[in-house]
Amino acid sequence: MHKKIKKVLFISIPLILLFCFLLLIFIKSTVRKEFQLTFDADYYWTRKSYDDSLWFYEEVPAGFEYYLYIPPEYRNDRHNEDAKLPLIVTFHGSNDKYSSRGKFGRMLIAPELQNVKKCAVLCLHSRGDYFLTATT
């Protein structure tokens, strides 16, 4: 009787261990850990940007370009609650799309206007003729 039990145990224990090992491999290969990534939209979605000290330029993947002017004394006040400025937005979408910064943007950042009331100016440029065709 003892020999039968030993024989059964001798065969069944390795089979149980083999089964557990195969089960563990199966579970490990099918169950995956959650993929962890920190997401910074500015890093992933911005294609080009530069700061020419007067205008901040950025091009986004949708094809839109924009120039943002912030008065120099407010440029580094991102976390200052008292540094709230009005924002003037200009849109331009014809084939001479860069004229919005030239005509309107420079006019709105002129010292004569900025001395009356400081304001930020955002010049949006379309991709192609998007603004022109959307408004006609």
C-alpha positions as CSV (number, residue, x, y, z in Angstrom):
1,M,0.0,0.0,0.0
2,H,2.8,2.3,0.9
3,K,4.4,1.7,-2.5
4,K,1.2,2.6,-4.3
5,I,1.0,5.9,-2.5
6,K,4.6,6.7,-3.1
7,K,4.2,5.8,-6.8
8,V,1.1,8.0,-7.1
9,L,2.8,10.9,-5.3
10,F,6.0,10.4,-7.3
11,I,4.0,10.8,-10.5
12,S,1.3,13.3,-9.4
13,I,3.5,15.9,-7.7
14,P,5.7,16.6,-10.8
15,L,2.6,16.7,-12.9
16,I,1.0,19.2,-10.6
17,L,4.1,21.3,-10.6
18,L,4.4,21.1,-14.3
19,F,0.7,22.1,-14.6
20,C,1.3,25.1,-12.3
21,F,4.4,26.1,-14.2
22,L,2.5,26.0,-17.5
23,L,-0.4,27.9,-16.0
24,L,1.9,30.5,-14.7
25,I,3.5,30.9,-18.1
26,F,0.1,31.2,-19.8
27,I,-1.1,33.8,-17.3
28,K,2.1,35.8,-17.6
29,S,1.9,35.8,-21.4
30,T,-1.7,36.8,-21.6
31,V,-2.1,39.3,-18.7
32,R,-0.2,42.5,-19.3
33,K,0.6,45.3,-17.0
34,E,-1.0,48.7,-17.6
35,F,1.1,50.8,-19.8
36,Q,2.3,53.8,-17.8
37,L,3.1,57.1,-19.6
38,T,3.2,60.7,-18.5
39,F,1.5,62.8,-21.1
40,D,2.4,66.3,-21.8
41,A,0.3,67.6,-24.6
42,D,2.7,70.5,-25.4
43,Y,5.5,68.0,-26.0
44,Y,3.5,65.4,-28.0
45,W,1.3,67.6,-30.2
46,T,3.5,70.7,-31.0
47,R,5.5,70.4,-34.1
48,K,7.4,73.7,-34.2
49,S,7.7,76.6,-31.8
50,Y,10.1,79.4,-31.1
51,D,10.3,82.6,-29.1
52,D,11.8,85.6,-30.9
53,S,11.5,87.6,-27.7
54,L,8.6,89.7,-29.1
55,W,6.3,87.0,-30.5
56,F,5.9,83.4,-29.4
57,Y,5.3,81.2,-32.5
58,E,3.9,77.8,-32.5
59,E,2.7,75.4,-35.3
60,V,0.3,72.6,-34.3
61,P,-0.2,69.3,-36.1
62,A,-3.7,70.4,-37.4
63,G,-1.8,72.9,-39.6
64,F,-2.6,76.0,-37.7
65,E,0.1,78.5,-36.9
66,Y,-0.2,81.2,-34.3
67,Y,1.8,84.1,-32.9
68,L,1.2,85.2,-29.4
69,Y,2.4,88.6,-28.0
70,I,2.5,89.1,-24.3
71,P,3.8,92.4,-23.0
72,P,7.4,91.9,-21.7
73,E,6.6,92.8,-18.1
74,Y,3.9,90.0,-18.0
75,R,5.8,87.2,-19.9
76,N,7.0,85.3,-16.8
77,D,3.9,85.8,-14.7
78,R,2.1,82.6,-15.6
79,H,1.3,81.7,-12.0
80,N,0.6,85.3,-10.9
81,E,-3.2,85.7,-10.5
82,D,-3.0,89.5,-10.6
83,A,-1.3,89.4,-14.1
84,K,-4.6,89.1,-16.0
85,L,-4.6,90.8,-19.5
86,P,-7.2,91.3,-22.1
87,L,-6.6,89.1,-25.2
88,I,-7.2,90.3,-28.7
89,V,-7.5,87.6,-31.3
90,T,-7.0,88.2,-35.1
91,F,-7.8,85.6,-37.7
92,H,-6.4,85.5,-41.2
93,G,-7.0,82.9,-43.9
94,S,-6.3,84.3,-47.4
95,N,-3.2,83.4,-49.4
96,D,-1.3,86.3,-47.8
97,K,-1.9,84.7,-44.4
98,Y,1.1,86.2,-42.8
99,S,-0.3,89.7,-43.1
100,S,-2.4,89.3,-40.0
101,R,0.7,89.5,-37.8
102,G,2.1,92.2,-40.0
103,K,-1.0,94.4,-40.4
104,F,-3.1,93.8,-37.3
105,G,-0.6,92.3,-34.8
106,R,2.0,95.0,-35.1
107,M,-0.7,97.7,-35.0
108,L,-2.1,96.2,-31.8
109,I,1.3,96.0,-30.0
110,A,2.3,99.5,-30.9
111,P,3.4,101.5,-27.9
112,E,0.6,104.1,-28.4
113,L,-2.0,101.3,-27.8
114,Q,0.0,99.3,-25.2
115,N,0.6,102.4,-23.1
116,V,-3.2,103.0,-22.8
117,K,-4.0,99.4,-21.7
118,K,-1.6,96.4,-21.8
119,C,-3.0,93.5,-23.7
120,A,-2.0,90.2,-25.2
121,V,-2.4,89.7,-29.0
122,L,-3.0,86.3,-30.6
123,C,-2.7,86.1,-34.4
124,L,-4.0,82.8,-35.8
125,H,-3.0,81.8,-39.3
126,S,-5.1,79.2,-41.1
127,R,-3.9,76.2,-43.0
128,G,-4.5,77.2,-46.6
129,D,-7.7,79.3,-47.0
130,Y,-9.6,77.7,-44.1
131,F,-10.7,81.0,-42.4
132,L,-11.5,82.7,-45.8
133,T,-13.7,79.9,-47.1
134,A,-15.3,79.3,-43.7
135,T,-16.5,82.9,-43.4
136,T,-17.6,83.6,-47.0
